[in-house]
Amino acid sequence: MRRRAAKTCRAIQAGWGSGGPIRGVGMPVISLANTKGGAGKTTAALLLASEYVRQGYRVAVLDADPQKWITNWYETGGKDPSLTVISEVTVASMQTHIREMRDQIDFFIIDLPGQRDPLLATALGLSDHVLIPVQGCAMDAKGAAQVIELLAHMKKQANITIPHSVVLTRVSSIATTRALSAIKDLLVSRGVNVLETPIFERSAFRDIFDLGTMLHKADPARITNLDKARENARVLALELKRLMPAKRREQPMGLAARLRQRAA
């Protein structure tokens, strides 16, 4: 894995060929990563994508998860003019998808497999922020640690610093503040940034996959506690957006306009 990471680091450092580097051109690339499956990556990816679409942004999801949950959701009925889902994602095609679509997209969200493979290292290198979902169990923590170790390796080998955070997932709505604080304090003590907003355990987050809809389009008569689920997604997306580089925290704007603004 480290040899693969080193190779990826060299490719990223070289600027991904004659086209130049992708990171930093204006549109945020957010990767959801944890080498353990079932940590909540796909749910987090869909919540963020849906919420940014609701806010008026154009979003592309690169569905690199072999299970293709987001692709299946999209084909079931989740289509929206402001949302693009790409299901065929490889190490070779990932950077191409981003480069070719960067003039039409405001947010790229990459849903990664729950395993250690070359896609992971490639996506991390392309990311403006890596979001690491953790349920709080030992296996999730181990998978998160592997991602953080790879990020540290990329920094050491290629001097590439990639911002990253942990988001706690499937948190019980009746969990005590003390229990949540204990988990956060443990991670923070190890130098890991933990988002203030967790993803709560809500049936609505499962229902949107089954119904092929987004939270803001869902029928309250068919999904319970929809208002609370929407607020959770809204606050999560807002907190993550604030972590994006300053040039990328503006209101929805085409990349071409943002590049002209930067050149002025």
GIJOLIN-V773387 format. One record per pair of residues at least 6 apart in sequence whose ideal C-beta (glycine too) atoms are under 7 Angstrom apart, sorted by the first residue. I is the first residue (numbers start at 1). GAP is how many residues later the second one is. Records with the same first field share a line. If there is no record, write none. Layout:
I=GAP ; GAP
//
This chain:
1=115
2=151
4=114 ; 117
5=116 ; 145 ; 148 ; 149
6=151
8=113 ; 114 ; 117
9=116 ; 145 ; 148 ; 149 ; 151
10=148
12=113 ; 146 ; 148
13=145 ; 147
15=6
16=6 ; 79
19=80
22=73 ; 76 ; 77 ; 104
23=6 ; 103 ; 105
25=77
26=221 ; 222 ; 229 ; 232 ; 233
27=75 ; 78 ; 79 ; 80 ; 81 ; 221 ; 228
28=79 ; 100 ; 101 ; 216 ; 220
29=69 ; 79 ; 81 ; 97 ; 98 ; 99
30=18 ; 77 ; 78 ; 79 ; 97 ; 98 ; 99 ; 101
31=79 ; 81 ; 92 ; 93 ; 96 ; 99
32=9 ; 12 ; 13 ; 78 ; 79 ; 80 ; 99 ; 101
33=79 ; 87 ; 91 ; 97 ; 99 ; 114
34=7 ; 80 ; 98 ; 99 ; 100 ; 106 ; 109 ; 110 ; 113
35=79 ; 80 ; 81 ; 108 ; 111 ; 112
36=78 ; 103 ; 104 ; 106 ; 107
37=77
38=76
39=75 ; 94 ; 95 ; 96 ; 101 ; 104 ; 130
40=93 ; 95 ; 129 ; 130 ; 159
41=70 ; 71 ; 73 ; 92
42=23 ; 27 ; 28 ; 69
43=126 ; 156 ; 162
44=87 ; 89 ; 123 ; 125 ; 155
45=16 ; 25 ; 64 ; 66
46=24 ; 27
47=152 ; 158 ; 186 ; 189
48=61 ; 189 ; 192
49=10 ; 12 ; 34 ; 60
50=164 ; 165 ; 166 ; 183
51=182 ; 183 ; 186
52=7 ; 55 ; 185
53=6 ; 27 ; 29 ; 30 ; 161
54=162
56=196
57=25 ; 49 ; 50 ; 195
58=24 ; 46 ; 47 ; 48
59=23 ; 24 ; 46 ; 47 ; 48 ; 50
60=24 ; 26 ; 41 ; 45 ; 48
61=9 ; 24 ; 48 ; 50
62=24 ; 27 ; 32 ; 35 ; 46 ; 48
63=7 ; 8 ; 22 ; 23 ; 24 ; 26 ; 48
64=25 ; 46 ; 47 ; 48 ; 49 ; 55 ; 59
65=46 ; 47 ; 48
66=47
68=19
69=140
70=15 ; 41
71=14 ; 16
73=136 ; 139
74=11
76=136
77=135 ; 136
78=134 ; 135 ; 136
86=11
91=27 ; 28 ; 31
94=28 ; 29 ; 32
95=31
98=10 ; 28
102=153
103=152 ; 153
106=146
110=13
112=7 ; 8 ; 11
113=6
116=30
120=30
121=29
124=6 ; 26 ; 27 ; 30 ; 38
125=29 ; 35
127=35
128=116 ; 117
129=34 ; 35 ; 111 ; 114 ; 115
130=17 ; 21 ; 32 ; 34
131=34 ; 36 ; 109
132=12 ; 15 ; 32 ; 33 ; 34
133=34 ; 36
134=6 ; 7 ; 10 ; 32 ; 34 ; 35
135=34 ; 35
136=32 ; 47
144=22
148=16 ; 44
151=11 ; 13
154=6 ; 8
155=6
163=80
165=28 ; 29 ; 30 ; 78
166=21 ; 26 ; 27 ; 28 ; 29
167=28 ; 31 ; 32
168=15 ; 30
169=29 ; 30
170=29 ; 31
171=9 ; 27 ; 28 ; 29 ; 30
172=29
173=27 ; 28
184=10
187=7
188=6
195=44
196=43
197=38 ; 39 ; 42
199=33 ; 37
200=32
202=23 ; 26 ; 27
203=21
204=11 ; 19 ; 20 ; 21 ; 22 ; 25
205=24
207=16
208=6 ; 7 ; 10
211=7 ; 11
215=11 ; 14 ; 15 ; 18
216=14
218=8
220=6
241=8
242=7
247=15
//
